[in-house]
Amino acid sequence: MRLGSPAAPLCGQHTLTPRARRPEIFNVGETLADAANAIVDDSFLRCFTSAPPDPWNWNVYLFPMWCAGVVCRYLILFPARLAFLALAQGLFFLAFTPVQLCLRVRRGGAMWAAARAVQG
């Protein structure tokens, strides 16, 4: 008897010939469709979809406080922070420039003397 014939199935061997099994092996369309449907319908992916935010400030009692916050933020706090930044930067350069000039004068004289001694 030949191997693979229906009359002599061996242990673990199918009775179909390799040509008859080939369409079953390559028919993965249904499996892929099921996998795609499972991915689309997955509830875990719904965790990453963003919901439109609820407008919390368009109430009669919250809108005036929201407007006061905008006025305070952009007409008081922002200019105060900008002025503080400009003042701090100006003070830094006022203190940095004289110190840098003093160090450059001292260092320049010492370097000139050292270079003169090396040249001989």
Biopython code that builds the backbone (N, CA, C, O; Angstrom):
import numpy as np
from Bio.PDB.StructureBuilder import StructureBuilder

atoms = [
    (1, "MET", "N", (0.829, -1.181, 0.000)),
    (1, "MET", "CA", (0.000, 0.000, 0.000)),
    (1, "MET", "C", (0.875, 1.246, 0.000)),
    (1, "MET", "O", (1.985, 1.257, 0.532)),
    (2, "ARG", "N", (0.329, 2.307, -0.623)),
    (2, "ARG", "CA", (1.058, 3.567, -0.664)),
    (2, "ARG", "C", (0.762, 4.387, 0.573)),
    (2, "ARG", "O", (-0.312, 4.305, 1.168)),
    (3, "LEU", "N", (1.774, 5.198, 0.946)),
    (3, "LEU", "CA", (1.546, 6.121, 2.047)),
    (3, "LEU", "C", (0.595, 7.215, 1.588)),
    (3, "LEU", "O", (0.672, 7.685, 0.453)),
    (4, "GLY", "N", (-0.275, 7.604, 2.454)),
    (4, "GLY", "CA", (-1.206, 8.662, 2.111)),
    (4, "GLY", "C", (-2.458, 8.144, 1.435)),
    (4, "GLY", "O", (-3.346, 8.938, 1.123)),
    (5, "SER", "N", (-2.568, 6.866, 1.197)),
    (5, "SER", "CA", (-3.792, 6.352, 0.594)),
    (5, "SER", "C", (-4.835, 6.175, 1.687)),
    (5, "SER", "O", (-4.472, 5.959, 2.843)),
    (6, "PRO", "N", (-6.107, 6.258, 1.361)),
    (6, "PRO", "CA", (-7.143, 6.154, 2.392)),
    (6, "PRO", "C", (-7.167, 4.812, 3.102)),
    (6, "PRO", "O", (-7.680, 4.728, 4.218)),
    (7, "ALA", "N", (-6.636, 3.769, 2.501)),
    (7, "ALA", "CA", (-6.691, 2.447, 3.116)),
    (7, "ALA", "C", (-5.640, 2.274, 4.195)),
    (7, "ALA", "O", (-5.787, 1.402, 5.051)),
    (8, "ALA", "N", (-4.555, 3.095, 4.182)),
    (8, "ALA", "CA", (-3.479, 2.875, 5.136)),
    (8, "ALA", "C", (-3.108, 4.159, 5.877)),
    (8, "ALA", "O", (-2.014, 4.685, 5.670)),
    (9, "PRO", "N", (-3.988, 4.676, 6.732)),
    (9, "PRO", "CA", (-3.601, 5.855, 7.508)),
    (9, "PRO", "C", (-2.661, 5.453, 8.629)),
    (9, "PRO", "O", (-2.908, 4.486, 9.349)),
    (10, "LEU", "N", (-1.587, 6.201, 8.769)),
    (10, "LEU", "CA", (-0.643, 5.951, 9.846)),
    (10, "LEU", "C", (-1.011, 6.837, 11.030)),
    (10, "LEU", "O", (-1.876, 7.707, 10.937)),
    (11, "CYS", "N", (-0.338, 6.592, 12.131)),
    (11, "CYS", "CA", (-0.603, 7.369, 13.342)),
    (11, "CYS", "C", (-0.187, 8.819, 13.100)),
    (11, "CYS", "O", (0.968, 9.085, 12.769)),
    (12, "GLY", "N", (-1.115, 9.749, 13.263)),
    (12, "GLY", "CA", (-0.825, 11.155, 13.082)),
    (12, "GLY", "C", (-0.835, 11.600, 11.644)),
    (12, "GLY", "O", (-0.530, 12.760, 11.363)),
    (13, "GLN", "N", (-1.177, 10.716, 10.713)),
    (13, "GLN", "CA", (-1.187, 11.074, 9.305)),
    (13, "GLN", "C", (-2.629, 11.148, 8.837)),
    (13, "GLN", "O", (-3.435, 10.266, 9.134)),
    (14, "HIS", "N", (-2.949, 12.210, 8.099)),
    (14, "HIS", "CA", (-4.310, 12.378, 7.599)),
    (14, "HIS", "C", (-4.506, 11.513, 6.371)),
    (14, "HIS", "O", (-3.561, 11.080, 5.712)),
    (15, "THR", "N", (-5.748, 11.289, 6.105)),
    (15, "THR", "CA", (-6.050, 10.456, 4.945)),
    (15, "THR", "C", (-6.106, 11.271, 3.661)),
    (15, "THR", "O", (-6.157, 10.691, 2.577)),
    (16, "LEU", "N", (-6.098, 12.610, 3.752)),
    (16, "LEU", "CA", (-6.145, 13.421, 2.541)),
    (16, "LEU", "C", (-4.759, 13.529, 1.931)),
    (16, "LEU", "O", (-3.753, 13.539, 2.640)),
    (17, "THR", "N", (-4.720, 13.605, 0.667)),
    (17, "THR", "CA", (-3.446, 13.788, -0.027)),
    (17, "THR", "C", (-3.023, 15.246, 0.111)),
    (17, "THR", "O", (-3.860, 16.097, 0.409)),
    (18, "PRO", "N", (-1.742, 15.555, -0.098)),
    (18, "PRO", "CA", (-1.289, 16.944, 0.022)),
    (18, "PRO", "C", (-2.011, 17.898, -0.922)),
    (18, "PRO", "O", (-2.213, 19.063, -0.580)),
    (19, "ARG", "N", (-2.406, 17.420, -2.115)),
    (19, "ARG", "CA", (-3.124, 18.300, -3.045)),
    (19, "ARG", "C", (-4.521, 18.601, -2.530)),
    (19, "ARG", "O", (-5.037, 19.696, -2.752)),
    (20, "ALA", "N", (-5.118, 17.682, -1.872)),
    (20, "ALA", "CA", (-6.467, 17.911, -1.357)),
    (20, "ALA", "C", (-6.432, 18.837, -0.138)),
    (20, "ALA", "O", (-7.406, 19.552, 0.100)),
    (21, "ARG", "N", (-5.341, 18.851, 0.647)),
    (21, "ARG", "CA", (-5.245, 19.696, 1.840)),
    (21, "ARG", "C", (-4.838, 21.130, 1.515)),
    (21, "ARG", "O", (-5.072, 22.028, 2.323)),
    (22, "ARG", "N", (-4.253, 21.357, 0.387)),
    (22, "ARG", "CA", (-3.728, 22.678, 0.065)),
    (22, "ARG", "C", (-4.799, 23.761, 0.089)),
    (22, "ARG", "O", (-4.521, 24.813, 0.664)),
    (23, "PRO", "N", (-5.969, 23.614, -0.464)),
    (23, "PRO", "CA", (-6.970, 24.686, -0.376)),
    (23, "PRO", "C", (-7.386, 24.985, 1.068)),
    (23, "PRO", "O", (-7.706, 26.133, 1.376)),
    (24, "GLU", "N", (-7.393, 24.000, 1.951)),
    (24, "GLU", "CA", (-7.748, 24.250, 3.343)),
    (24, "GLU", "C", (-6.665, 25.058, 4.048)),
    (24, "GLU", "O", (-6.969, 25.906, 4.887)),
    (25, "ILE", "N", (-5.428, 24.807, 3.718)),
    (25, "ILE", "CA", (-4.319, 25.526, 4.360)),
    (25, "ILE", "C", (-4.316, 26.983, 3.937)),
    (25, "ILE", "O", (-4.139, 27.869, 4.774)),
    (26, "PHE", "N", (-4.510, 27.247, 2.644)),
    (26, "PHE", "CA", (-4.433, 28.605, 2.143)),
    (26, "PHE", "C", (-5.733, 29.379, 2.281)),
    (26, "PHE", "O", (-5.767, 30.553, 1.913)),
    (27, "ASN", "N", (-6.779, 28.798, 2.781)),
    (27, "ASN", "CA", (-8.048, 29.477, 2.964)),
    (27, "ASN", "C", (-8.067, 30.116, 4.352)),
    (27, "ASN", "O", (-8.651, 29.573, 5.290)),
    (28, "VAL", "N", (-7.425, 31.269, 4.466)),
    (28, "VAL", "CA", (-7.344, 31.947, 5.754)),
    (28, "VAL", "C", (-8.196, 33.211, 5.766)),
    (28, "VAL", "O", (-8.141, 33.990, 6.718)),
    (29, "GLY", "N", (-8.971, 33.415, 4.729)),
    (29, "GLY", "CA", (-9.784, 34.627, 4.639)),
    (29, "GLY", "C", (-10.788, 34.743, 5.769)),
    (29, "GLY", "O", (-10.968, 35.817, 6.344)),
    (30, "GLU", "N", (-11.441, 33.634, 6.085)),
    (30, "GLU", "CA", (-12.435, 33.673, 7.154)),
    (30, "GLU", "C", (-11.778, 33.930, 8.511)),
    (30, "GLU", "O", (-12.320, 34.662, 9.340)),
    (31, "THR", "N", (-10.612, 33.327, 8.732)),
    (31, "THR", "CA", (-9.892, 33.537, 9.988)),
    (31, "THR", "C", (-9.428, 34.982, 10.116)),
    (31, "THR", "O", (-9.532, 35.575, 11.190)),
    (32, "LEU", "N", (-8.916, 35.554, 9.026)),
    (32, "LEU", "CA", (-8.493, 36.948, 9.050)),
    (32, "LEU", "C", (-9.674, 37.898, 9.250)),
    (32, "LEU", "O", (-9.547, 38.906, 9.945)),
    (33, "ALA", "N", (-10.796, 37.590, 8.658)),
    (33, "ALA", "CA", (-11.988, 38.419, 8.846)),
    (33, "ALA", "C", (-12.450, 38.377, 10.301)),
    (33, "ALA", "O", (-12.833, 39.402, 10.864)),
    (34, "ASP", "N", (-12.412, 37.190, 10.907)),
    (34, "ASP", "CA", (-12.778, 37.078, 12.323)),
    (34, "ASP", "C", (-11.807, 37.863, 13.207)),
    (34, "ASP", "O", (-12.221, 38.505, 14.172)),
    (35, "ALA", "N", (-10.523, 37.808, 12.875)),
    (35, "ALA", "CA", (-9.531, 38.545, 13.662)),
    (35, "ALA", "C", (-9.742, 40.050, 13.516)),
    (35, "ALA", "O", (-9.656, 40.784, 14.501)),
    (36, "ALA", "N", (-10.016, 40.512, 12.305)),
    (36, "ALA", "CA", (-10.248, 41.943, 12.088)),
    (36, "ALA", "C", (-11.495, 42.410, 12.830)),
    (36, "ALA", "O", (-11.500, 43.496, 13.409)),
    (37, "ASN", "N", (-12.549, 41.602, 12.819)),
    (37, "ASN", "CA", (-13.761, 41.956, 13.555)),
    (37, "ASN", "C", (-13.513, 41.995, 15.052)),
    (37, "ASN", "O", (-14.076, 42.835, 15.756)),
    (38, "ALA", "N", (-12.675, 41.092, 15.543)),
    (38, "ALA", "CA", (-12.357, 41.089, 16.975)),
    (38, "ALA", "C", (-11.567, 42.331, 17.356)),
    (38, "ALA", "O", (-11.765, 42.883, 18.438)),
    (39, "ILE", "N", (-10.674, 42.776, 16.480)),
    (39, "ILE", "CA", (-9.890, 43.987, 16.766)),
    (39, "ILE", "C", (-10.787, 45.217, 16.729)),
    (39, "ILE", "O", (-10.666, 46.097, 17.581)),
    (40, "VAL", "N", (-11.682, 45.286, 15.754)),
    (40, "VAL", "CA", (-12.557, 46.447, 15.629)),
    (40, "VAL", "C", (-13.524, 46.514, 16.808)),
    (40, "VAL", "O", (-13.790, 47.598, 17.326)),
    (41, "ASP", "N", (-14.039, 45.397, 17.228)),
    (41, "ASP", "CA", (-15.022, 45.371, 18.306)),
    (41, "ASP", "C", (-14.401, 45.249, 19.684)),
    (41, "ASP", "O", (-15.114, 45.037, 20.665)),
    (42, "ASP", "N", (-13.092, 45.377, 19.775)),
    (42, "ASP", "CA", (-12.416, 45.213, 21.063)),
    (42, "ASP", "C", (-12.776, 46.371, 21.993)),
    (42, "ASP", "O", (-12.699, 47.536, 21.603)),
    (43, "SER", "N", (-13.161, 46.049, 23.200)),
    (43, "SER", "CA", (-13.559, 47.095, 24.142)),
    (43, "SER", "C", (-12.349, 47.831, 24.713)),
    (43, "SER", "O", (-12.494, 48.944, 25.217)),
    (44, "PHE", "N", (-11.165, 47.236, 24.644)),
    (44, "PHE", "CA", (-9.970, 47.897, 25.161)),
    (44, "PHE", "C", (-9.602, 49.098, 24.300)),
    (44, "PHE", "O", (-9.087, 50.091, 24.815)),
    (45, "LEU", "N", (-9.859, 49.022, 22.982)),
    (45, "LEU", "CA", (-9.566, 50.155, 22.105)),
    (45, "LEU", "C", (-10.475, 51.336, 22.402)),
    (45, "LEU", "O", (-10.112, 52.478, 22.117)),
    (46, "ARG", "N", (-11.641, 51.087, 22.967)),
    (46, "ARG", "CA", (-12.537, 52.189, 23.302)),
    (46, "ARG", "C", (-11.967, 53.053, 24.415)),
    (46, "ARG", "O", (-12.382, 54.201, 24.575)),
    (47, "CYS", "N", (-11.026, 52.525, 25.185)),
    (47, "CYS", "CA", (-10.396, 53.313, 26.246)),
    (47, "CYS", "C", (-9.569, 54.455, 25.669)),
    (47, "CYS", "O", (-9.376, 55.468, 26.340)),
    (48, "PHE", "N", (-9.078, 54.316, 24.446)),
    (48, "PHE", "CA", (-8.174, 55.300, 23.859)),
    (48, "PHE", "C", (-8.876, 56.283, 22.938)),
    (48, "PHE", "O", (-8.231, 57.174, 22.385)),
    (49, "THR", "N", (-10.168, 56.143, 22.765)),
    (49, "THR", "CA", (-10.887, 57.115, 21.962)),
    (49, "THR", "C", (-11.302, 58.263, 22.867)),
    (49, "THR", "O", (-11.795, 58.047, 23.974)),
    (50, "SER", "N", (-11.100, 59.474, 22.392)),
    (50, "SER", "CA", (-11.397, 60.632, 23.226)),
    (50, "SER", "C", (-12.843, 61.058, 23.021)),
    (50, "SER", "O", (-13.346, 61.130, 21.900)),
    (51, "ALA", "N", (-13.476, 61.331, 24.120)),
    (51, "ALA", "CA", (-14.842, 61.819, 24.082)),
    (51, "ALA", "C", (-14.798, 63.345, 24.021)),
    (51, "ALA", "O", (-13.888, 63.954, 24.585)),
    (52, "PRO", "N", (-15.748, 63.966, 23.359)),
    (52, "PRO", "CA", (-15.746, 65.430, 23.325)),
    (52, "PRO", "C", (-15.960, 65.977, 24.740)),
    (52, "PRO", "O", (-16.801, 65.471, 25.484)),
    (53, "PRO", "N", (-15.201, 67.007, 25.105)),
    (53, "PRO", "CA", (-15.322, 67.524, 26.477)),
    (53, "PRO", "C", (-16.659, 68.228, 26.694)),
    (53, "PRO", "O", (-17.212, 68.857, 25.792)),
    (54, "ASP", "N", (-17.142, 68.103, 27.889)),
    (54, "ASP", "CA", (-18.376, 68.783, 28.253)),
    (54, "ASP", "C", (-18.072, 70.247, 28.550)),
    (54, "ASP", "O", (-17.126, 70.532, 29.284)),
    (55, "PRO", "N", (-18.836, 71.171, 28.008)),
    (55, "PRO", "CA", (-18.588, 72.583, 28.288)),
    (55, "PRO", "C", (-19.036, 72.921, 29.710)),
    (55, "PRO", "O", (-20.230, 73.040, 29.984)),
    (56, "TRP", "N", (-18.077, 73.072, 30.593)),
    (56, "TRP", "CA", (-18.404, 73.290, 32.001)),
    (56, "TRP", "C", (-18.636, 74.758, 32.324)),
    (56, "TRP", "O", (-19.281, 75.072, 33.324)),
    (57, "ASN", "N", (-18.120, 75.670, 31.492)),
    (57, "ASN", "CA", (-18.161, 77.077, 31.857)),
    (57, "ASN", "C", (-19.316, 77.834, 31.215)),
    (57, "ASN", "O", (-19.388, 79.055, 31.359)),
    (58, "TRP", "N", (-20.196, 77.177, 30.534)),
    (58, "TRP", "CA", (-21.301, 77.886, 29.899)),
    (58, "TRP", "C", (-22.569, 77.776, 30.723)),
    (58, "TRP", "O", (-23.659, 77.552, 30.197)),
    (59, "ASN", "N", (-22.403, 77.939, 32.025)),
    (59, "ASN", "CA", (-23.556, 78.009, 32.918)),
    (59, "ASN", "C", (-23.723, 79.444, 33.385)),
    (59, "ASN", "O", (-22.775, 80.228, 33.339)),
    (60, "VAL", "N", (-24.902, 79.788, 33.827)),
    (60, "VAL", "CA", (-25.177, 81.145, 34.271)),
    (60, "VAL", "C", (-24.341, 81.489, 35.491)),
    (60, "VAL", "O", (-23.879, 82.623, 35.624)),
    (61, "TYR", "N", (-24.143, 80.539, 36.374)),
    (61, "TYR", "CA", (-23.424, 80.826, 37.615)),
    (61, "TYR", "C", (-21.917, 80.601, 37.497)),
    (61, "TYR", "O", (-21.178, 81.090, 38.352)),
    (62, "LEU", "N", (-21.423, 79.887, 36.483)),
    (62, "LEU", "CA", (-19.979, 79.686, 36.329)),
    (62, "LEU", "C", (-19.334, 80.629, 35.320)),
    (62, "LEU", "O", (-18.130, 80.876, 35.390)),
    (63, "PHE", "N", (-20.112, 81.156, 34.390)),
    (63, "PHE", "CA", (-19.548, 82.008, 33.347)),
    (63, "PHE", "C", (-18.908, 83.280, 33.889)),
    (63, "PHE", "O", (-17.820, 83.630, 33.432)),
    (64, "PRO", "N", (-19.519, 83.997, 34.839)),
    (64, "PRO", "CA", (-18.849, 85.201, 35.361)),
    (64, "PRO", "C", (-17.513, 84.892, 36.044)),
    (64, "PRO", "O", (-16.569, 85.673, 35.921)),
    (65, "MET", "N", (-17.419, 83.785, 36.751)),
    (65, "MET", "CA", (-16.151, 83.411, 37.388)),
    (65, "MET", "C", (-15.104, 83.039, 36.336)),
    (65, "MET", "O", (-13.921, 83.333, 36.505)),
    (66, "TRP", "N", (-15.536, 82.403, 35.267)),
    (66, "TRP", "CA", (-14.610, 82.061, 34.190)),
    (66, "TRP", "C", (-14.072, 83.332, 33.534)),
    (66, "TRP", "O", (-12.879, 83.423, 33.245)),
    (67, "CYS", "N", (-14.941, 84.305, 33.301)),
    (67, "CYS", "CA", (-14.510, 85.583, 32.721)),
    (67, "CYS", "C", (-13.549, 86.306, 33.662)),
    (67, "CYS", "O", (-12.556, 86.876, 33.210)),
    (68, "ALA", "N", (-13.832, 86.288, 34.965)),
    (68, "ALA", "CA", (-12.929, 86.919, 35.934)),
    (68, "ALA", "C", (-11.573, 86.218, 35.924)),
    (68, "ALA", "O", (-10.544, 86.881, 36.052)),
    (69, "GLY", "N", (-11.549, 84.912, 35.778)),
    (69, "GLY", "CA", (-10.293, 84.172, 35.706)),
    (69, "GLY", "C", (-9.487, 84.541, 34.471)),
    (69, "GLY", "O", (-8.266, 84.679, 34.545)),
    (70, "VAL", "N", (-10.152, 84.699, 33.346)),
    (70, "VAL", "CA", (-9.461, 85.094, 32.111)),
    (70, "VAL", "C", (-8.873, 86.485, 32.259)),
    (70, "VAL", "O", (-7.727, 86.717, 31.873)),
    (71, "VAL", "N", (-9.641, 87.413, 32.813)),
    (71, "VAL", "CA", (-9.159, 88.786, 33.006)),
    (71, "VAL", "C", (-7.976, 88.799, 33.954)),
    (71, "VAL", "O", (-6.971, 89.458, 33.685)),
    (72, "CYS", "N", (-8.084, 88.078, 35.060)),
    (72, "CYS", "CA", (-6.990, 88.029, 36.036)),
    (72, "CYS", "C", (-5.742, 87.394, 35.430)),
    (72, "CYS", "O", (-4.627, 87.862, 35.661)),
    (73, "ARG", "N", (-5.931, 86.343, 34.668)),
    (73, "ARG", "CA", (-4.791, 85.620, 34.105)),
    (73, "ARG", "C", (-4.048, 86.447, 33.069)),
    (73, "ARG", "O", (-2.818, 86.497, 33.082)),
    (74, "TYR", "N", (-4.785, 87.102, 32.167)),
    (74, "TYR", "CA", (-4.134, 87.766, 31.046)),
    (74, "TYR", "C", (-3.903, 89.262, 31.241)),
    (74, "TYR", "O", (-3.089, 89.848, 30.527)),
    (75, "LEU", "N", (-4.592, 89.892, 32.182)),
    (75, "LEU", "CA", (-4.395, 91.325, 32.390)),
    (75, "LEU", "C", (-3.618, 91.648, 33.656)),
    (75, "LEU", "O", (-3.141, 92.771, 33.814)),
    (76, "ILE", "N", (-3.482, 90.679, 34.567)),
    (76, "ILE", "CA", (-2.752, 90.936, 35.814)),
    (76, "ILE", "C", (-1.543, 90.005, 35.939)),
    (76, "ILE", "O", (-0.409, 90.472, 36.043)),
    (77, "LEU", "N", (-1.781, 88.701, 35.929)),
    (77, "LEU", "CA", (-0.700, 87.746, 36.183)),
    (77, "LEU", "C", (0.337, 87.697, 35.062)),
    (77, "LEU", "O", (1.537, 87.675, 35.336)),
    (78, "PHE", "N", (-0.106, 87.678, 33.808)),
    (78, "PHE", "CA", (0.847, 87.597, 32.709)),
    (78, "PHE", "C", (1.765, 88.810, 32.649)),
    (78, "PHE", "O", (2.977, 88.633, 32.527)),
    (79, "PRO", "N", (1.242, 90.047, 32.728)),
    (79, "PRO", "CA", (2.169, 91.187, 32.726)),
    (79, "PRO", "C", (3.083, 91.205, 33.957)),
    (79, "PRO", "O", (4.237, 91.622, 33.857)),
    (80, "ALA", "N", (2.586, 90.761, 35.105)),
    (80, "ALA", "CA", (3.444, 90.728, 36.295)),
    (80, "ALA", "C", (4.578, 89.721, 36.110)),
    (80, "ALA", "O", (5.718, 90.008, 36.476)),
    (81, "ARG", "N", (4.293, 88.582, 35.564)),
    (81, "ARG", "CA", (5.344, 87.586, 35.315)),
    (81, "ARG", "C", (6.329, 88.071, 34.271)),
    (81, "ARG", "O", (7.532, 87.841, 34.399)),
    (82, "LEU", "N", (5.836, 88.737, 33.242)),
    (82, "LEU", "CA", (6.711, 89.263, 32.205)),
    (82, "LEU", "C", (7.623, 90.358, 32.759)),
    (82, "LEU", "O", (8.805, 90.419, 32.420)),
    (83, "ALA", "N", (7.069, 91.221, 33.613)),
    (83, "ALA", "CA", (7.884, 92.272, 34.227)),
    (83, "ALA", "C", (8.926, 91.664, 35.162)),
    (83, "ALA", "O", (10.070, 92.118, 35.188)),
    (84, "PHE", "N", (8.546, 90.650, 35.923)),
    (84, "PHE", "CA", (9.510, 89.993, 36.813)),
    (84, "PHE", "C", (10.630, 89.337, 36.012)),
    (84, "PHE", "O", (11.792, 89.401, 36.412)),
    (85, "LEU", "N", (10.300, 88.713, 34.897)),
    (85, "LEU", "CA", (11.317, 88.084, 34.055)),
    (85, "LEU", "C", (12.274, 89.127, 33.482)),
    (85, "LEU", "O", (13.487, 88.920, 33.478)),
    (86, "ALA", "N", (11.734, 90.246, 33.000)),
    (86, "ALA", "CA", (12.591, 91.296, 32.445)),
    (86, "ALA", "C", (13.477, 91.903, 33.529)),
    (86, "ALA", "O", (14.652, 92.174, 33.283)),
    (87, "LEU", "N", (12.925, 92.120, 34.732)),
    (87, "LEU", "CA", (13.708, 92.669, 35.838)),
    (87, "LEU", "C", (14.816, 91.709, 36.263)),
    (87, "LEU", "O", (15.952, 92.126, 36.487)),
    (88, "ALA", "N", (14.488, 90.435, 36.373)),
    (88, "ALA", "CA", (15.493, 89.442, 36.773)),
    (88, "ALA", "C", (16.594, 89.334, 35.724)),
    (88, "ALA", "O", (17.769, 89.224, 36.075)),
    (89, "GLN", "N", (16.238, 89.364, 34.458)),
    (89, "GLN", "CA", (17.246, 89.281, 33.403)),
    (89, "GLN", "C", (18.127, 90.526, 33.401)),
    (89, "GLN", "O", (19.339, 90.424, 33.216)),
    (90, "GLY", "N", (17.531, 91.697, 33.605)),
    (90, "GLY", "CA", (18.317, 92.923, 33.670)),
    (90, "GLY", "C", (19.274, 92.924, 34.848)),
    (90, "GLY", "O", (20.431, 93.317, 34.702)),
    (91, "LEU", "N", (18.810, 92.488, 36.018)),
    (91, "LEU", "CA", (19.687, 92.413, 37.188)),
    (91, "LEU", "C", (20.809, 91.406, 36.988)),
    (91, "LEU", "O", (21.936, 91.632, 37.430)),
    (92, "PHE", "N", (20.511, 90.311, 36.334)),
    (92, "PHE", "CA", (21.540, 89.312, 36.073)),
    (92, "PHE", "C", (22.651, 89.908, 35.203)),
    (92, "PHE", "O", (23.833, 89.759, 35.511)),
    (93, "PHE", "N", (22.267, 90.580, 34.120)),
    (93, "PHE", "CA", (23.300, 91.149, 33.245)),
    (93, "PHE", "C", (24.034, 92.314, 33.897)),
    (93, "PHE", "O", (25.217, 92.526, 33.633)),
    (94, "LEU", "N", (23.338, 93.074, 34.751)),
    (94, "LEU", "CA", (24.023, 94.147, 35.476)),
    (94, "LEU", "C", (25.067, 93.589, 36.439)),
    (94, "LEU", "O", (26.119, 94.199, 36.625)),
    (95, "ALA", "N", (24.796, 92.449, 37.047)),
    (95, "ALA", "CA", (25.757, 91.843, 37.971)),
    (95, "ALA", "C", (26.796, 91.001, 37.233)),
    (95, "ALA", "O", (27.932, 90.889, 37.693)),
    (96, "PHE", "N", (26.438, 90.424, 36.126)),
    (96, "PHE", "CA", (27.322, 89.510, 35.409)),
    (96, "PHE", "C", (28.424, 90.262, 34.655)),
    (96, "PHE", "O", (29.576, 89.829, 34.637)),
    (97, "THR", "N", (28.070, 91.367, 34.048)),
    (97, "THR", "CA", (29.026, 92.092, 33.215)),
    (97, "THR", "C", (30.230, 92.603, 34.008)),
    (97, "THR", "O", (31.356, 92.389, 33.560)),
    (98, "PRO", "N", (30.064, 93.266, 35.160)),
    (98, "PRO", "CA", (31.258, 93.723, 35.889)),
    (98, "PRO", "C", (32.123, 92.576, 36.401)),
    (98, "PRO", "O", (33.351, 92.663, 36.387)),
    (99, "VAL", "N", (31.484, 91.513, 36.848)),
    (99, "VAL", "CA", (32.258, 90.368, 37.339)),
    (99, "VAL", "C", (33.055, 89.758, 36.199)),
    (99, "VAL", "O", (34.223, 89.412, 36.376)),
    (100, "GLN", "N", (32.447, 89.624, 35.048)),
    (100, "GLN", "CA", (33.146, 89.048, 33.900)),
    (100, "GLN", "C", (34.303, 89.945, 33.459)),
    (100, "GLN", "O", (35.367, 89.446, 33.092)),
    (101, "LEU", "N", (34.104, 91.252, 33.492)),
    (101, "LEU", "CA", (35.175, 92.171, 33.101)),
    (101, "LEU", "C", (36.334, 92.132, 34.101)),
    (101, "LEU", "O", (37.499, 92.182, 33.706)),
    (102, "CYS", "N", (36.012, 92.041, 35.397)),
    (102, "CYS", "CA", (37.076, 91.960, 36.410)),
    (102, "CYS", "C", (37.885, 90.680, 36.256)),
    (102, "CYS", "O", (39.112, 90.702, 36.361)),
    (103, "LEU", "N", (37.210, 89.577, 36.011)),
    (103, "LEU", "CA", (37.925, 88.309, 35.850)),
    (103, "LEU", "C", (38.746, 88.307, 34.571)),
    (103, "LEU", "O", (39.836, 87.735, 34.549)),
    (104, "ARG", "N", (38.260, 88.921, 33.521)),
    (104, "ARG", "CA", (38.984, 88.939, 32.259)),
    (104, "ARG", "C", (40.261, 89.773, 32.399)),
    (104, "ARG", "O", (41.293, 89.414, 31.834)),
    (105, "VAL", "N", (40.203, 90.874, 33.142)),
    (105, "VAL", "CA", (41.378, 91.724, 33.321)),
    (105, "VAL", "C", (42.438, 90.987, 34.114)),
    (105, "VAL", "O", (43.615, 91.000, 33.754)),
    (106, "ARG", "N", (42.013, 90.333, 35.210)),
    (106, "ARG", "CA", (42.982, 89.585, 36.016)),
    (106, "ARG", "C", (43.562, 88.412, 35.248)),
    (106, "ARG", "O", (44.773, 88.193, 35.232)),
    (107, "ARG", "N", (42.684, 87.673, 34.621)),
    (107, "ARG", "CA", (43.131, 86.489, 33.895)),
    (107, "ARG", "C", (43.992, 86.884, 32.703)),
    (107, "ARG", "O", (44.967, 86.196, 32.399)),
    (108, "GLY", "N", (43.661, 87.959, 32.032)),
    (108, "GLY", "CA", (44.419, 88.386, 30.864)),
    (108, "GLY", "C", (45.835, 88.785, 31.233)),
    (108, "GLY", "O", (46.776, 88.463, 30.507)),
    (109, "GLY", "N", (46.001, 89.479, 32.348)),
    (109, "GLY", "CA", (47.339, 89.867, 32.765)),
    (109, "GLY", "C", (48.179, 88.669, 33.150)),
    (109, "GLY", "O", (49.363, 88.613, 32.818)),
    (110, "ALA", "N", (47.596, 87.718, 33.839)),
    (110, "ALA", "CA", (48.339, 86.526, 34.246)),
    (110, "ALA", "C", (48.693, 85.674, 33.035)),
    (110, "ALA", "O", (49.782, 85.105, 32.965)),
    (111, "MET", "N", (47.779, 85.588, 32.093)),
    (111, "MET", "CA", (48.061, 84.781, 30.912)),
    (111, "MET", "C", (49.153, 85.440, 30.062)),
    (111, "MET", "O", (50.000, 84.752, 29.492)),
    (112, "TRP", "N", (49.129, 86.768, 29.982)),
    (112, "TRP", "CA", (50.151, 87.467, 29.224)),
    (112, "TRP", "C", (51.524, 87.266, 29.846)),
    (112, "TRP", "O", (52.513, 87.074, 29.138)),
    (113, "ALA", "N", (51.580, 87.310, 31.175)),
    (113, "ALA", "CA", (52.864, 87.119, 31.868)),
    (113, "ALA", "C", (53.348, 85.679, 31.695)),
    (113, "ALA", "O", (54.547, 85.462, 31.519)),
    (114, "ALA", "N", (52.479, 84.720, 31.739)),
    (114, "ALA", "CA", (52.862, 83.316, 31.574)),
    (114, "ALA", "C", (53.322, 83.061, 30.150)),
    (114, "ALA", "O", (54.302, 82.344, 29.946)),
    (115, "ALA", "N", (52.650, 83.622, 29.167)),
    (115, "ALA", "CA", (53.071, 83.433, 27.783)),
    (115, "ALA", "C", (54.407, 84.103, 27.525)),
    (115, "ALA", "O", (55.225, 83.587, 26.763)),
    (116, "ARG", "N", (54.637, 85.251, 28.154)),
    (116, "ARG", "CA", (55.897, 85.955, 27.987)),
    (116, "ARG", "C", (57.039, 85.170, 28.605)),
    (116, "ARG", "O", (58.151, 85.176, 28.077)),
    (117, "ALA", "N", (56.777, 84.488, 29.730)),
    (117, "ALA", "CA", (57.825, 83.703, 30.406)),
    (117, "ALA", "C", (58.168, 82.463, 29.590)),
    (117, "ALA", "O", (59.327, 82.050, 29.556)),
    (118, "VAL", "N", (57.187, 81.871, 28.939)),
    (118, "VAL", "CA", (57.437, 80.658, 28.143)),
    (118, "VAL", "C", (58.258, 81.024, 26.896)),
    (118, "VAL", "O", (59.160, 80.283, 26.507)),
    (119, "GLN", "N", (57.950, 82.146, 26.286)),
    (119, "GLN", "CA", (58.670, 82.543, 25.078)),
    (119, "GLN", "C", (60.110, 82.926, 25.374)),
    (119, "GLN", "O", (60.969, 82.886, 24.494)),
    (120, "GLY", "N", (60.357, 83.284, 26.580)),
    (120, "GLY", "CA", (61.699, 83.504, 27.037)),
    (120, "GLY", "C", (62.273, 84.799, 26.789)),
    (120, "GLY", "O", (63.421, 85.046, 27.158)),
]
sb = StructureBuilder()
sb.init_structure("model")
sb.init_model(0)
sb.init_chain("A")
sb.init_seg("    ")
for serial, (resi, resn, name, xyz) in enumerate(atoms, 1):
    if name == "N":
        sb.init_residue(resn, " ", resi, " ")
    sb.init_atom(name, np.array(xyz, "f"), 0.0, 1.0, " ", f" {name:<3s}", serial, name[0])
structure = sb.get_structure()
